[in-house]
């Protein structure tokens, strides 16, 4: 979650039942968030144990794929469906003829699998004004998260071949399909603070400290472009010292100029020339299966007019344009990232579309990439990286170190902390000479418990 939090402490492997507040103690956001995560994990685990990997209630079974009589389009019914215990709700019937942004087009001459892709994302005050408290001058307090789903399509089976006419899908064989979209090895990261005390400024942390920052931070390392190291188009990453929570609502954008609602509370949460930003709106935010948009470099900031001038690192990528109405309707924003180019002598090549190329290594021998203030990371070899996956690294001034599993001087490799996607098959559909047919439903429906005898 891209939120201004101190750290994320929930660990399903610890099997905690609840969080107990104590009298006279300081209360932190992490405790409240962990209690919510514990309860949510229990509820979703219970639902998955009872329902299975996917299924819908008979009384309100949603996400049924139907073809029209002419075979020109398909529809998706309203209702509910559970995927790995996660409740998905479709409020209204959808039609591929008019809801093309939600229902994908199917390739001609192919048999395609329509499936659900489900994940969780944060909701910002920019997107929901009700999260701001008028009595506090419009300040935001707690954020919200929501379940997001998209119907996606593939014409390839788990082996990468065209889907044959006689192929079926059942829960036992479904994990093989999921491997295409959520590989088992999506990357492992080591993080540690190993600074040079000689570089420490007198007004900063203790010279004995290895993390040399003056404030506690929650660093976020996020995959910007997926793939494997060695691919023709290399995977890349970006990082933020504030968990990607520094954002700026876009009022309008034209050419290379973007007008924002605010430039932040102070210099720490603001923008300056040389910063890298990501342009995000509702349409771009759900394009998980598409190539990521290039990051943009801040060239100039005009505080008087609340205007930011951006520059793309590639000539073929323009800043998305919005007038005031579309910027508001699509919740357009700029998200600041704090990485800068790493010198090649330190293990990395120049920025690619504004992001850092991922290089891998093991042990102390190589592959370590510096972030800042003594913090460094190391991607482990052999991964298939997926766009949007991330790791959170709490850095603390009291210890001059980062909170990371492992022993002193030997951090453990850790799998991504998110984003976890959940998948469920909906139907096979064949397109022949532009006509849809060969519908084979794949949903599973369960009856209410009291109806089972």
N, C-alpha and C positions, 0 to 999 in steps of 0.2 A: 504494500500500500504506500503510495506517495503521499505521506502526511508528515506534519511537523511533530513527530513523536521522539521520545528519548531513546527508546529501543523496543524491540519486539522479543518478549521473553517466553512466549508459548512454545512448548516442546511436547508433542504428543507422546514421545518415548518416555517421558517422566511419569505419565499416568496420574497426573494430579486431578483431584476431584473438584476442588474449589479453591478460591482465594479468600483468606480470612483477614479482614482489616483489624488493626489493633488500635486501642485508644492511645492518644497522645503521640501518634507516629505521623511522619510526613506521608502524604498520599501522592503517588506518582501516576502518570498516565499509563505506564506499563502494567501496573497492577489491575487497573480497571479493564484494560484491553485484554489482558490474559484471562480474566474471569469470563469475559464474553467469548473468547476463543475456545476455552474449555467447554463451555455449555454448547456452543455451536458444533464442536467436534463430536460431542456425545450424541447430539440429536441427529446429525448427518450419518454417523456410524450406525445408529439404531435404524434409521430409514434404509440404509444400504443393506443391512443385515436382513431386514424384513422383506424388502422389495427386490433386492438383487442389484446388478449394475445399472439397470434402467427399467422403467415401467411407469404406467399411468393408471390413475384410478378409473374404474369403469363408469362412475357417475359424472366424471368431468375430464375424460381422457382427451387431451389436446395433442397438437402436432401431428394430426393424421394427414397424410398426403393424398390428395384426390386429383384426378385428371378430368378436364372438361370433356363433353361429348365429342367435340371436334378434334381433340388431341392437340390443341394449340397452346394450352397453358396448364399450369397446375396450381393447386391451392393448399393452404395449411390451416387446419382447424384451430379454433380457440380452445383453451382449457389448460390443464396442468400436466406436468410430466416430471419424473424424478430421474436424475442422472448421478450415479454414485452418491445417492442420498441428498443431492442438492435439488431444491424445488425450483422448477422453471415454470413460468406462467406466460401464456400468450393471451393477451386481452381481447383480441379480435381476429376474425378470419383474415388471412392474407392471400393475395392473388399475385402470381408471378407477372401478370400483365400490367399491374399498376404498382406493385410493391417490389420492383426489381432490386432496390437497395437492400432488401432483407431476404429475398429469395433469388438464388443464383441462376444464371442461364446455364442450360445443359448443352454439351457439344453434340452436333449431329453425327449420326452413324456410330454412336457409342452407347454402351450400357453404363449408366452412372449410379453411384450410391449417394443418396441424400442423407446427411447426418447432422446431428446437433453438436455444436461446439459451445461449451459453457464455461464461464470463468467469473471471477469477482473483480470489481474495480471500485475505486473510491469516487465519491461524488463531492465536488467542490462547491463553495458558495457561489462561484461564477456560474455554475450550472443550475443551482437551486437557491434562489434568493432567500427562501424561508430559513436557511441555515444561519443567516445573519440576525443578530438580536438588535432590534431598533432601540431598545432601552439602553444599550451599551454603545450607541452611536454607530450602529451598523457593523459592529465587530463580529467575526465568526467565532464560534466556540468549538464544539465537537463536530467532526466530519461524519459522513455516512458512507457505507459501502452498499453495493447492490450486485445482484446476479445479472450478468449479461449473457445473452445467448445469440447465436447466429446459425442459420442453416447454411451448410456448405456442401459442396459436391466434389466427387472425385470419380474419374473413369479408370483408375488404376487399382489393381488388387494389391495385397501386401507384398507381392514379389515384383511390383512395378509393371505388370503386364495389363493389357486391356481386360476388363472384367468379362468373363465368359457368361453365356446365357444361363448356364445351369448352376452357377455359384450361389450359395446361400450364406447367410450370416446367423450365428447363434451366439449366446453369451460366452460359451466356452472358447470360441474362436475369435471373439471380438478384440482381445488384447493384441493380436497380431496386426490388426488394422490400425489400432491406436498408435503403434510404434512409428507409423509414418508421420504422425503429427506431433507426438510427444515421445521422443526417443528415450530409452531407459537411461542412457548416459548423455545428459544434456549439458555436462560440464561439471567440473569440480574446481573450487578455488581455495587457495591458501592466502591468509592475510596476517600480517604482523607489523609491528612498529619496531624499526631497527635504524633509528637515526644516528647521526654523528653528533655527540655532545659538543664538539668544537663549533658546530654551526648554530648553537643555541644563543639567542639574544638575551642579554641580562634581564630584560623586562618580561621575558617569557617564562616558560615552565622551568623547573629545576634542571640544572645541567646533567643530572643523573637520568633524567627522563628520556625515553626513546621517542615517545610521541611528543612533538614540540609545539602543538597548537595551544593557544591560550584559552580555548573554550572546548567544552564537551561537544562532540559532534556525532551524528549518525550518518556515516558514509553509505552511499548506494552505488554499487557497481552494476550496470545494466547492459545486457546485450542489445546492441542497436541493429546490427544485421546478422542473421543466423548463418549457419553453414559449418564447414570444417576447415581447419587450418591447412593450407595447401591448395584449397579450391582456387579456381581462376579469379573469382570474386571473393575476397577474404572476409571472414567474419570480423565484426568490429564491436567496440563497447564505448560507453561513456560513463562518467561518474559525477556525483553530486555530494557535497559535504552536508547537505540538509535533506537527504532522502528524497530529492527531486521535488520538494514541496514549494520551492520559490517559483511562483507563476504570476503572470500579468494578463489580465483580461484585455482582449483586443476589442477596440471600439470600431475600427475600420482599418483596412490595409489596401494599398494601391501602389503598384510598382514595387520599389524597394523600401517604401516607407510604411511603418505601422504605427497607428495611434493607439495608445493603451489607456486604460481607465486610471491607473496609478503606476508610479515607478517605485513602489515599495515604501515601507515605513522608515527605512534608514539606508545607509550605504551598504550595510551587510546584506540587506534583502533587496537591493536594487540592481541596476544594470550599468555597465560601463563598457567603453570600447574595448574590444578584444574578447568579450564574453561570447560563449556559444549558446544559442537558444534553439529550441525545437518548436515548430509551429504545429499546434494540435487543434482539431475541431471534432465535432461528433462523427463526421464521415471518416476522417483520418484515424480516429481513435480505435475503430473496430476493424481496420484493414490488417488484421493479424496475418493474413495469408499473402499479403502483398509486400513488395520491396519497400523499405522504410524511406520516408522523405529525407532529403539531405538536411543536415543541421545548418543553421545560418550564423554567420559571424556578425556581432554588433559592431558597426562602423562608427556610429555617432549617436548621441543621446541629447535630445532637446527637452530639458525639464519644463520649460515654459509652455510649450505646446504639447507636452506629453507624447512626443514622437520619437520613435527609434528607427534608425536607418540600418537595414540589414544587407549583407552581401552573401550570396551563395558561393560555395567553393567550386561549383561546376556551372558552366554556362547554360546547360540545358534544364536547370531547375529554377523555377521562379517562386517567389513568395506567393502563397495562395491569396487571392484577392477576395475581400469582403466589404460590402457596404455596411452601414450601421445595423440595418435590419437583419441581414444574413449573419453577421458576426454575433449578434445577440441570440438569434434563433439556433445557431449551430454551436454556441458556447465556445467561440474561438479564443485561444490563449497562447501565450508564449511561455515555455518552461525553460528555466535557466539550468545549464549544466556547467560544471566547474573545471572540467578537464582542459588542459592545454597540450600542445604538441610535446611529445617525449623525444628527446634526442636519440638518434639512431644508436649512438654509443651506449645508451642505457637500455637497449633491447627492443626498440620499436621503430617502425618506419613512420614517415610523415602521415598526417591525418588523411583519412579517406572519407570524402563527403562530410567532413567536419567531425568524424568520430575516430577513435583510436583503434588501430588494427590489433587483433588478439594474437599474441605469441605465447607459446607453451614451453614448459620446462618442468624439471623435477629437482628436488633437493636444493642445495645451495649453488649448484653449478650454473644455472641460467634460467631465463624466462621471467625473472622478477621485474615488475613494472612499478615505478614509483608513482604515488598519488601526490601527496604533499605532507610536509611536517613529519617526515620520517616513516609514514605509512607506505607499505608496498604490498603488492599482490602477485600471485603466481597462478596462472591457469594450468591445469594438469593436462597431459597429452591425451589424444584419442577421442575427444568429445565431438558430438554434433550439436552445435549451439543453436538455440532457438530465440528468435527475436522477442524481447520483453522480459526474459528471465533475468533475475536479479539476485544479488547478495547484499545483506546489510552488515555494516562493520561499525559497532559502537566504539568510539575513541574517547578515553577518559584522561583528564589532566591529573587527577589524583594519583593514578598509577603510572602515568606516562606510557600507557600501553593501550592496546585494543582488546576488547572482549571477544575471544575466539577460541574454539575448542583446541585442545592440545596442551603440551607442556611448554615451559619457558624455552624459547629458542627453537621450538619445533612445532609449528602449527599444523593442525590436521586439515586434509582436503575436505571441503564441505560442498554438498550438492546445492543447487539454487534454492533460495528461500521461497521462491514463487516465480512466475505466476503459474499455479496449477490449473490446467484445463481438464475438462471432463467431456467425454464424447459418448454419443449413443446413435445407433443406426435408425433411420426412419423408413426408407423405402428404396428399392431399385426402380429406376425408370429408364426405358430405352427410347432413343430418338432415332427415327428412320425417315429420311427425306423430309425432315422438318416437322414430322408428326410424333407426338408423345404417345407411348404405349408400353406394354410389357410391365405394368405396375405390379410390384411385389411388396406388400406392406411388411415391415420388419419390427414394428412396435410390439411391446408386450403390455398386456392389460391385466390388472389385478382387481379382485372384488373386495368390497369392504370386509373387515374381519368378522363382523357379525353374520355375514352371509355365507361364511365358510363353515361347513358342517363336517 
